[in-house]
Amino acid sequence: MSNSKILNSRVLPQEYVEEALGYVCYERTYHYLFTQVYQLESYPLLYLDRFVGWTFNTSGEPFLPLVNGLEEFLNKYIRQVHLVEVTEVIELLYKLFAQNNFVSLTMEMKHLDNSTYYTTVFIEDIHDEQIVYTHINEANQTARKCMNLETFKTKLYIDNNLVELSAYEYSEVLNRLKNNNIIENIKFIFLNLYGLKINEEGIEKNSIRIPCSQSGLHDLKKFIEEHTSRFLTASITKIDQQILSKQIKSKIHPLLQLVKHIIHSKIHITTEISSVFEFQVYNINDCLNKLQFFSSVVVQKPGQKSLDLYLKSLDKLILNISHLQESLLVVLRALIEGDNYEK
């Protein structure tokens, strides 16, 4: 597939923006690459293993999936990571786009309040001393905007005089994903691309059983309970504020998009199963909204009562996540083994 050289900017549909904003910044880049550039309708299926659960840690990215076939798929078929001297970035970009690649890297961008932050930005082309880039956030919904190279160089994230960028090249595997029906894709992604097996408890990878778990959310609760004073202060750190809600929501969002994709697909799942999925998605969205509300209460009106309400909401979210995990395990196992719900 050749790299499209369209330079005209365009405002993305609101429905797309709302969906895209749910992903964490770098997965928002993947979402744009696969859905808007590669036109892969089955993109949500690339999160087939996300239902297994997440880990929690207090350094770096707070929530990470227990298994992450998407990252392995990218590294094997789509993405190549480059670490280059800052003086060589422009030259490398020209080279990569001449080879029909797209690129993502970390740059300085602005929030709605005009404050700056570093985030993943998708570079679509380099042309006439300008880069053509797309970065979707609350302050911007326009794709394929232009920035002159001098400004671009001042916004790069540089570490020890080095810049890291990811180059994405179209893979023939994507043609198969486009041509397969949803049942074929579920089996192909799960068994072949991700090398997984599924059983009554969860999934198996490299002969290691990985039961479905809510451990990451339980560990968050334990962390808050053991460090209560951090969340009873009027100066809760920015990262702790994000941990309370935003980081959780962005990691669960791809799972909910997967379930919606299955519900609206042509799989002949029973009306009962479809209704159960819809009910569970609704409940989890409701839990996430309440968690967001009570996290803001903790920040704005710190106190034990606010924190208790937050923890109560977290417990309800954990319960509803466990219900969705159980349902997905049953349905995905049936689909992969070919026993029920055939197209």
Wavefront OBJ file of the C-alpha trace (Angstrom):
o trace
v 0.000 0.000 0.000
v 1.374 3.406 -0.877
v 1.565 6.314 1.540
v -1.236 8.791 0.905
v 0.145 12.284 0.255
v -2.970 14.304 1.016
v -2.007 17.632 2.540
v -5.438 19.175 3.129
v -6.467 19.320 6.771
v -9.905 18.087 7.783
v -12.038 18.241 10.903
v -12.744 14.728 12.120
v -16.343 13.651 12.819
v -17.403 14.231 16.418
v -18.347 10.575 16.865
v -14.835 9.537 15.839
v -13.216 12.117 18.134
v -15.234 10.976 21.160
v -14.199 7.380 20.524
v -10.547 8.278 19.910
v -10.252 10.440 23.026
v -11.075 7.403 25.149
v -7.727 5.782 24.354
v -4.451 6.588 26.087
v -2.330 8.938 23.919
v -0.158 6.355 22.143
v -3.099 4.004 21.531
v -4.984 6.991 20.118
v -2.201 7.092 17.520
v -2.726 3.403 16.741
v -6.462 4.009 16.500
v -5.963 6.778 13.950
v -3.396 4.785 11.950
v -5.535 1.674 11.651
v -9.012 3.190 11.327
v -8.371 6.389 9.345
v -5.193 5.618 7.391
v -5.328 1.845 6.883
v -9.164 1.703 6.979
v -9.244 -1.422 9.139
v -12.818 -1.821 10.379
v -11.864 -4.712 12.640
v -9.417 -2.608 14.702
v -11.226 -3.245 18.037
v -10.440 -6.959 17.650
v -6.756 -6.160 18.146
v -7.682 -5.816 21.838
v -9.015 -9.374 22.105
v -6.706 -10.187 25.012
v -7.342 -6.987 26.962
v -10.190 -8.502 28.992
v -7.735 -10.598 31.043
v -6.833 -7.643 33.271
v -4.203 -5.081 34.198
v -1.316 -4.546 36.584
v -0.823 -1.476 38.764
v 2.422 0.248 39.657
v 3.389 3.653 41.024
v 6.223 4.371 38.619
v 5.867 5.149 34.917
v 2.516 4.143 33.456
v 0.201 3.155 36.341
v -1.938 0.566 34.537
v -0.587 -1.938 32.033
v -2.386 -4.956 30.494
v -1.480 -8.390 31.810
v -1.068 -9.458 28.185
v -0.566 -7.143 25.229
v -0.799 -8.868 21.873
v -1.278 -5.529 20.104
v 2.218 -4.339 21.005
v 3.723 -7.660 19.915
v 1.781 -7.485 16.648
v 3.022 -3.949 15.991
v 6.637 -4.899 16.656
v 6.483 -7.978 14.455
v 4.496 -6.712 11.467
v 4.007 -2.922 11.455
v 6.425 -0.858 13.531
v 10.149 -0.209 13.638
v 11.598 1.966 16.407
v 14.473 4.359 15.651
v 16.661 6.220 18.140
v 18.587 9.011 16.405
v 20.614 12.124 17.115
v 18.423 15.221 17.124
v 20.385 16.634 14.159
v 19.418 13.588 12.067
v 15.662 13.607 12.679
v 14.642 15.581 9.589
v 16.860 13.537 7.283
v 15.418 10.318 8.704
v 11.860 11.574 8.254
v 12.462 12.305 4.563
v 13.914 8.816 4.170
v 11.053 7.068 5.965
v 8.321 8.857 4.039
v 10.115 8.110 0.763
v 9.744 4.450 1.796
v 5.984 4.851 2.356
v 6.087 4.912 6.157
v 4.140 6.911 8.678
v 5.752 8.051 11.912
v 4.899 8.799 15.535
v 7.064 10.550 18.120
v 6.817 12.541 21.336
v 6.249 16.282 20.999
v 5.116 19.257 23.009
v 1.405 20.018 22.611
v -1.171 22.206 24.372
v -4.180 21.468 26.566
v -7.422 23.429 26.381
v -6.100 25.775 29.077
v -3.057 26.475 26.870
v -0.701 24.611 29.214
v 1.925 22.475 27.474
v 2.682 18.779 27.842
v 4.541 16.035 25.966
v 2.509 13.434 24.128
v 2.536 11.080 21.140
v 1.940 12.808 17.790
v 1.288 11.109 14.447
v 3.320 12.451 11.506
v 1.645 11.831 8.143
v 4.149 13.437 5.758
v 7.016 15.865 5.362
v 6.589 18.272 2.482
v 7.876 21.728 1.443
v 9.776 22.293 4.707
v 6.723 21.323 6.740
v 5.518 18.278 8.590
v 1.906 17.174 8.210
v 0.723 15.872 11.567
v -2.352 14.678 13.432
v -2.864 14.927 17.157
v -6.351 14.554 18.580
v -7.044 15.945 22.040
v -9.734 18.012 23.772
v -8.266 21.164 22.223
v -7.904 19.879 18.664
v -10.063 17.755 16.371
v -8.354 18.549 13.077
v -6.307 15.974 11.196
v -3.384 16.659 8.822
v -2.315 20.044 10.157
v 0.952 21.610 9.018
v 3.916 22.838 11.043
v 7.130 24.304 9.681
v 10.286 22.350 10.391
v 11.899 25.033 12.531
v 8.944 25.044 14.916
v 8.766 21.256 14.796
v 12.378 20.931 15.948
v 11.727 23.106 18.988
v 8.846 20.886 20.120
v 10.609 17.516 19.986
v 11.154 15.545 23.161
v 14.921 15.092 23.388
v 16.693 12.795 25.837
v 20.513 12.910 25.942
v 20.475 14.535 22.498
v 18.448 11.598 21.123
v 14.953 11.421 19.653
v 12.923 8.212 19.553
v 10.436 7.702 16.760
v 8.318 4.827 15.500
v 7.944 4.133 11.786
v 4.843 2.267 10.582
v 4.769 0.341 7.321
v 1.705 -1.333 5.829
v 1.751 -5.117 6.221
v 0.070 -7.725 4.050
v -1.339 -9.180 7.269
v -3.758 -6.238 7.230
v -5.170 -7.419 3.902
v -6.079 -10.715 5.514
v -7.748 -8.915 8.421
v -9.742 -6.841 5.931
v -10.849 -9.871 3.898
v -11.704 -12.195 6.801
v -15.126 -12.278 8.386
v -15.271 -11.509 12.102
v -15.170 -15.153 13.219
v -12.112 -15.803 11.070
v -10.467 -12.656 12.440
v -11.115 -13.576 16.051
v -9.520 -16.983 15.538
v -6.646 -15.626 13.424
v -5.764 -12.810 15.833
v -6.142 -14.842 18.995
v -4.518 -18.081 17.903
v -2.076 -17.056 15.164
v -1.065 -13.433 15.615
v -1.104 -13.462 19.421
v -0.261 -17.145 19.977
v -2.879 -17.599 22.692
v -5.020 -20.463 23.911
v -8.216 -20.109 25.898
v -9.713 -22.239 28.682
v -12.233 -22.040 31.508
v -9.994 -19.848 33.672
v -8.581 -17.421 31.144
v -5.942 -17.587 28.479
v -2.628 -19.363 28.055
v 0.489 -17.913 26.462
v 3.755 -19.809 26.009
v 2.314 -22.633 28.148
v 1.686 -20.183 31.024
v -1.883 -19.864 32.286
v -3.083 -16.301 32.831
v -6.412 -16.306 34.687
v -8.745 -13.329 34.346
v -7.925 -10.912 37.139
v -8.876 -7.589 38.672
v -5.522 -7.458 40.464
v -4.530 -4.048 39.083
v -7.675 -2.388 40.427
v -7.374 -4.227 43.749
v -3.748 -3.083 44.004
v -4.844 0.507 43.351
v -7.348 0.258 46.190
v -4.694 -1.211 48.483
v -2.254 1.550 47.520
v -4.794 4.266 48.342
v -5.652 2.638 51.674
v -1.971 2.313 52.621
v -1.160 5.898 51.564
v -4.355 7.634 52.663
v -2.584 10.858 53.596
v -1.587 11.401 49.930
v -5.274 11.594 49.026
v -6.475 13.701 51.967
v -4.378 16.714 51.086
v -5.430 19.814 49.191
v -2.399 19.393 46.917
v -2.832 15.962 45.345
v -0.199 15.514 42.658
v -1.191 15.536 38.985
v -0.192 11.902 38.504
v -2.232 10.817 41.550
v -5.222 12.702 40.154
v -4.851 10.839 36.861
v -4.434 7.491 38.621
v -7.747 7.978 40.414
v -9.802 8.059 37.214
v -8.326 9.036 33.858
v -5.719 6.277 33.711
v -8.314 3.645 34.621
v -10.847 4.870 32.069
v -8.340 4.978 29.196
v -7.265 1.375 29.847
v -10.815 0.003 30.054
v -12.049 1.956 27.014
v -10.499 -0.408 24.390
v -12.208 -3.348 26.098
v -15.600 -1.647 25.872
v -14.993 -0.827 22.198
v -14.232 -4.506 21.595
v -17.520 -5.573 23.174
v -19.473 -2.979 21.174
v -17.808 -4.242 17.997
v -18.920 -7.794 18.781
v -22.463 -6.674 19.619
v -22.847 -4.762 16.340
v -21.112 -7.348 14.171
v -22.771 -10.006 12.053
v -22.022 -12.741 14.576
v -25.241 -14.536 15.389
v -24.890 -14.301 19.145
v -28.123 -14.879 20.993
v -30.334 -11.973 21.949
v -29.730 -12.908 25.572
v -25.929 -12.686 25.227
v -26.193 -9.412 23.311
v -28.432 -7.953 26.018
v -26.034 -9.096 28.729
v -23.112 -7.415 26.947
v -25.054 -4.176 26.470
v -26.074 -4.181 30.136
v -22.494 -4.802 31.268
v -21.076 -2.052 29.043
v -23.682 0.341 30.396
v -22.853 -0.591 33.985
v -19.115 -0.175 33.482
v -19.573 3.207 31.787
v -21.786 4.241 34.699
v -19.116 3.088 37.162
v -16.409 4.974 35.289
v -18.484 8.164 35.269
v -19.114 7.877 39.014
v -15.467 7.110 39.632
v -14.554 10.245 37.687
v -17.047 12.280 39.687
v -15.854 11.034 43.073
v -12.207 11.396 42.087
v -12.904 15.083 41.381
v -14.601 15.342 44.787
v -11.491 13.844 46.421
v -9.357 16.475 44.664
v -11.633 19.468 45.245
v -12.929 18.590 48.708
v -10.347 16.271 50.258
v -11.510 14.294 53.266
v -12.121 10.752 54.465
v -15.787 10.842 53.462
v -14.887 11.792 49.860
v -12.237 9.069 49.749
v -14.648 6.453 51.102
v -17.183 7.320 48.394
v -14.450 6.975 45.786
v -13.365 3.570 47.129
v -16.976 2.385 47.182
v -17.267 3.325 43.483
v -14.005 1.510 42.758
v -15.384 -1.645 44.408
v -18.464 -1.467 42.185
v -16.288 -1.043 39.084
v -14.193 -4.076 40.051
v -17.345 -6.169 40.440
v -18.706 -5.128 37.047
v -15.361 -5.724 35.340
v -15.362 -9.260 36.741
v -18.842 -9.852 35.281
v -17.731 -8.673 31.836
v -14.610 -10.836 32.007
v -16.747 -13.886 32.754
v -19.083 -13.185 29.828
v -16.270 -12.510 27.358
v -14.425 -15.628 28.414
v -17.469 -17.775 27.657
v -18.287 -16.120 24.326
v -14.713 -15.857 23.012
v -13.995 -19.445 23.949
v -17.099 -20.586 22.053
v -16.194 -18.455 19.025
v -12.583 -19.634 18.946
v -13.474 -23.287 19.437
v -16.268 -22.955 16.881
v -18.968 -24.469 19.105
v -21.543 -21.684 19.062
v -22.444 -18.233 17.753
v -21.242 -19.018 14.217
v -21.774 -16.396 11.517
l 1 2 3 4 5 6 7 8 9 10 11 12 13 14 15 16 17 18 19 20 21 22 23 24 25 26 27 28 29 30 31 32 33 34 35 36 37 38 39 40 41 42 43 44 45 46 47 48 49 50 51 52 53 54 55 56 57 58 59 60 61 62 63 64 65 66 67 68 69 70 71 72 73 74 75 76 77 78 79 80 81 82 83 84 85 86 87 88 89 90 91 92 93 94 95 96 97 98 99 100 101 102 103 104 105 106 107 108 109 110 111 112 113 114 115 116 117 118 119 120 121 122 123 124 125 126 127 128 129 130 131 132 133 134 135 136 137 138 139 140 141 142 143 144 145 146 147 148 149 150 151 152 153 154 155 156 157 158 159 160 161 162 163 164 165 166 167 168 169 170 171 172 173 174 175 176 177 178 179 180 181 182 183 184 185 186 187 188 189 190 191 192 193 194 195 196 197 198 199 200 201 202 203 204 205 206 207 208 209 210 211 212 213 214 215 216 217 218 219 220 221 222 223 224 225 226 227 228 229 230 231 232 233 234 235 236 237 238 239 240 241 242 243 244 245 246 247 248 249 250 251 252 253 254 255 256 257 258 259 260 261 262 263 264 265 266 267 268 269 270 271 272 273 274 275 276 277 278 279 280 281 282 283 284 285 286 287 288 289 290 291 292 293 294 295 296 297 298 299 300 301 302 303 304 305 306 307 308 309 310 311 312 313 314 315 316 317 318 319 320 321 322 323 324 325 326 327 328 329 330 331 332 333 334 335 336 337 338 339 340 341 342 343
